[in-house]
Amino acid sequence: MLLNVSKEIYEKFSRKTGQVAALIDPDKYSDLSRLKVLLEKSTFAGVDYLFVGGSTVSRKDFHLVVDFITAHSNLPLVIFPGAAHQISEKADALLYLSLISGRNPDYLIGHHVQSAQEVFAMDIEVIPTAYILIDGGNLSSVAYVSQTTPIPKDHLSIIMNTAKAGILQGKKLLYFDAGSGAKKHVPASVIHELKNLDTPIIVGGGIRSLDEMHQLRDAGANVIVIGNKLEEDIDFLLDIHAFKHAQ
């Protein structure tokens, strides 16, 4: 089979700002009963997408969680891969990430070469994505594993030129990540400037309050990704419910 050219998820990303994705790291949800509760509450909250993936996830755990999600949820499932083995045809879309803020060839192209034959044959929407790490005030898992240095959040010209380079390379999405457990999220002022590039923006890492979500939505973020906050406080989905229904 030739590479799927569906654009359903990409077009949904592009349609409006303030959409919400719940990030599920299979390492954190080995207890499937806990995962089931997250899925049920995410549906109630009106979450737009489930993102699944992580920096250190084994193939077994990845597929276990993907299989469970597809059996217990109708929410769009998007793979946010941390390595070449984190792919599955059961998902609705795959963010084909290139970590263009770093210079580690494994995360620029290496993992892509390893997975290309399998992905090319899958019936799954593949979205070329410029993945850009922004300093969140601590050493994130993805920065440690990828051995790359995040861009300082106040270096707007470097952030902007990195994003432009990704677009010129043909990337369809810009994903700005402060990393898992970040102390500070990507500033709304940065997202506001990047919105002028007319490319859908996903932002994640360190987002812990409704006020921060409102700021990022108003700045132009198409999708706001919430991960650690839900692991610590699943009732934050009640706040997300309020956020979604206030739009």
C-alpha distance (Angstrom), angle and dihedral (degrees) to the residues before:
residue distance angle dihedral
M1 . . .
L2 3.79 . .
L3 3.79 122.2 .
N4 3.79 111.5 -71.0
V5 3.81 111.4 -110.3
S6 3.82 96.8 -165.8
K7 3.80 113.0 138.8
E8 3.80 99.0 -173.8
I9 3.82 97.9 118.1
Y10 3.81 93.3 37.8
E11 3.79 90.7 52.7
K12 3.79 90.2 48.2
F13 3.83 89.7 51.5
S14 3.79 89.0 51.3
R15 3.77 97.1 47.4
K16 3.80 101.3 80.1
T17 3.79 147.0 -13.3
G18 3.79 127.2 -106.2
Q19 3.80 98.9 45.8
V20 3.81 115.4 149.9
A21 3.79 132.2 -138.3
A22 3.79 125.0 -169.7
L23 3.81 109.1 -143.1
I24 3.80 114.2 -141.9
D25 3.79 116.5 -164.8
P26 3.83 106.6 -165.3
D27 3.81 89.3 -146.9
K28 3.80 88.5 65.1
Y29 3.81 97.8 44.7
S30 3.80 105.7 52.9
D31 3.81 85.2 128.3
L32 3.80 98.8 79.4
S33 3.80 93.1 -167.4
R34 3.80 87.7 61.5
L35 3.78 89.8 48.7
K36 3.80 90.7 51.3
V37 3.79 90.6 55.7
L38 3.81 90.0 50.2
L39 3.80 91.0 51.5
E40 3.81 93.1 49.1
K41 3.80 93.7 47.8
S42 3.82 92.3 44.0
T43 3.80 89.5 56.3
F44 3.80 91.2 49.2
A45 3.81 91.1 48.0
G46 3.78 92.4 54.5
V47 3.80 95.6 -117.1
D48 3.80 108.9 179.5
Y49 3.82 100.0 -148.7
L50 3.76 143.8 9.5
F51 3.81 112.8 -137.5
V52 3.81 115.5 -162.4
G53 3.79 128.4 -168.5
G54 3.78 143.5 79.4
S55 3.78 145.8 -162.8
T56 3.81 98.7 -101.9
V57 3.82 104.9 24.0
S58 3.81 119.3 141.7
R59 3.81 120.4 -132.8
K60 3.82 90.8 -115.0
D61 3.81 94.8 52.4
F62 3.80 92.4 43.7
H63 3.79 93.8 54.7
L64 3.80 92.4 41.3
V65 3.80 90.6 57.6
V66 3.82 95.1 41.6
D67 3.80 90.6 50.8
F68 3.80 91.3 49.1
I69 3.81 93.3 48.1
T70 3.80 94.0 50.0
A71 3.82 89.8 49.3
H72 3.81 95.1 49.3
S73 3.81 107.5 30.5
N74 3.79 139.3 50.7
L75 3.80 94.3 -163.5
P76 3.83 115.1 118.4
L77 3.80 108.4 -89.6
V78 3.80 116.9 -145.9
I79 3.80 123.2 -176.1
F80 3.81 114.9 -131.0
P81 3.81 96.7 -172.0
G82 3.77 126.1 -154.0
A83 3.81 94.2 -175.7
A84 3.81 143.5 9.1
H85 3.82 94.3 -90.0
Q86 3.82 94.0 58.2
I87 3.79 97.2 92.4
S88 3.79 132.0 110.6
E89 3.77 134.8 171.7
K90 3.79 88.7 -142.6
A91 3.82 90.8 74.8
D92 3.80 123.0 86.5
A93 3.79 95.1 -131.1
L94 3.79 143.3 1.8
L95 3.78 122.8 -141.4
Y96 3.81 100.1 -141.0
L97 3.79 95.0 -150.2
S98 3.79 126.1 -158.6
L99 3.81 111.6 -173.5
I100 3.79 94.3 -139.7
S101 3.81 95.7 166.2
G102 3.81 88.2 68.9
R103 3.78 134.8 54.8
N104 3.80 100.1 -137.1
P105 3.83 105.2 124.7
D106 3.82 91.8 -151.9
Y107 3.80 90.7 65.9
L108 3.79 95.5 35.9
I109 3.82 95.6 53.8
G110 3.82 112.2 -29.7
H111 3.81 99.5 88.6
H112 3.79 89.0 41.9
V113 3.80 92.0 58.2
Q114 3.82 90.0 49.3
S115 3.80 92.7 52.6
A116 3.82 101.1 32.1
Q117 3.80 99.2 96.6
E118 3.80 93.0 49.2
V119 3.81 95.1 43.0
F120 3.80 92.7 46.5
A121 3.80 90.0 58.3
M122 3.81 95.3 47.3
D123 3.76 126.3 103.0
I124 3.80 92.8 -130.9
E125 3.80 135.3 114.0
V126 3.81 108.3 -105.9
I127 3.81 116.9 -159.4
P128 3.84 117.9 -167.2
T129 3.80 103.9 -134.6
A130 3.79 132.7 -169.9
Y131 3.80 104.3 -140.1
I132 3.80 112.1 -158.3
L133 3.81 124.1 -177.6
I134 3.80 117.3 -147.4
D135 3.80 121.9 -166.5
G136 3.81 108.9 -97.5
G137 3.81 97.1 -177.5
N138 3.80 97.8 -92.7
L139 3.80 141.5 54.4
S140 3.79 104.8 -85.0
S141 3.80 125.0 -152.8
V142 3.80 92.5 -113.3
A143 3.81 92.6 51.1
Y144 3.81 90.7 49.2
V145 3.81 96.2 45.7
S146 3.81 94.9 42.4
Q147 3.81 91.9 42.3
T148 3.80 91.3 -134.8
T149 3.78 132.7 132.7
P150 3.82 118.9 -123.2
I151 3.79 119.0 -127.6
P152 3.83 112.5 -104.4
K153 3.80 108.0 -105.4
D154 3.82 92.9 -127.8
H155 3.83 94.1 55.0
L156 3.79 94.9 90.8
S157 3.81 95.9 164.2
I158 3.82 92.0 56.2
I159 3.82 91.3 46.1
M160 3.80 91.4 48.0
N161 3.81 95.1 47.0
T162 3.79 91.7 46.5
A163 3.81 89.9 52.9
K164 3.81 91.5 47.1
A165 3.80 90.4 50.6
G166 3.79 89.8 53.2
I167 3.80 91.8 50.8
L168 3.80 91.1 48.5
Q169 3.81 88.3 52.5
G170 3.79 89.1 56.8
K171 3.80 102.0 -99.0
K172 3.82 112.0 157.1
L173 3.81 98.5 -161.9
L174 3.79 136.1 40.5
Y175 3.81 113.9 -145.1
F176 3.81 114.8 -170.4
D177 3.79 114.2 -168.8
A178 3.78 130.9 -178.1
G179 3.80 87.6 -171.4
S180 3.77 137.3 -114.7
G181 3.80 112.2 -42.6
A182 3.80 93.9 5.2
K183 3.79 116.0 175.6
K184 3.80 91.1 -142.5
H185 3.78 129.7 28.9
V186 3.80 125.5 -136.6
P187 3.83 104.7 -73.4
A188 3.79 116.8 -103.6
S189 3.82 88.1 -133.4
V190 3.82 89.3 62.6
I191 3.81 92.0 50.2
H192 3.80 89.7 48.8
E193 3.81 91.3 56.7
L194 3.80 93.0 44.7
K195 3.79 92.7 51.8
N196 3.80 87.7 75.1
L197 3.81 88.2 71.0
D198 3.81 88.4 73.9
T199 3.80 93.7 -133.7
P200 3.83 123.5 122.6
I201 3.79 112.6 -97.7
I202 3.80 129.2 -147.3
V203 3.80 117.8 -170.5
G204 3.79 129.5 -172.0
G205 3.78 144.7 156.4
G206 3.79 129.2 77.3
I207 3.82 96.9 17.3
R208 3.79 106.0 144.2
S209 3.79 110.3 152.1
L210 3.78 143.2 50.0
D211 3.79 90.1 -119.4
E212 3.80 90.8 58.2
M213 3.80 90.5 48.3
H214 3.81 90.9 51.5
Q215 3.81 91.0 49.5
L216 3.80 92.8 51.1
R217 3.80 93.1 45.3
D218 3.79 91.9 49.7
A219 3.82 89.8 47.9
G220 3.79 89.7 57.4
A221 3.82 108.0 -94.6
N222 3.80 108.7 157.0
V223 3.81 94.8 -162.5
I224 3.81 127.1 22.8
V225 3.81 113.7 -159.8
I226 3.80 120.1 -149.1
G227 3.81 118.3 -170.0
N228 3.81 121.6 137.1
K229 3.78 93.4 35.3
L230 3.81 90.5 60.7
E231 3.80 91.3 47.1
E232 3.81 89.3 54.6
D233 3.81 98.6 37.1
I234 3.78 118.0 15.4
D235 3.80 89.8 -178.3
F236 3.81 87.4 72.7
L237 3.80 82.6 85.3
L238 3.82 86.0 74.9
D239 3.80 87.6 60.7
I240 3.80 89.5 47.6
H241 3.81 88.1 51.9
A242 3.81 88.6 55.6
F243 3.82 91.0 45.5
K244 3.80 92.7 51.6
H245 3.79 95.7 45.1
A246 3.80 92.9 47.1
Q247 3.82 91.2 61.8
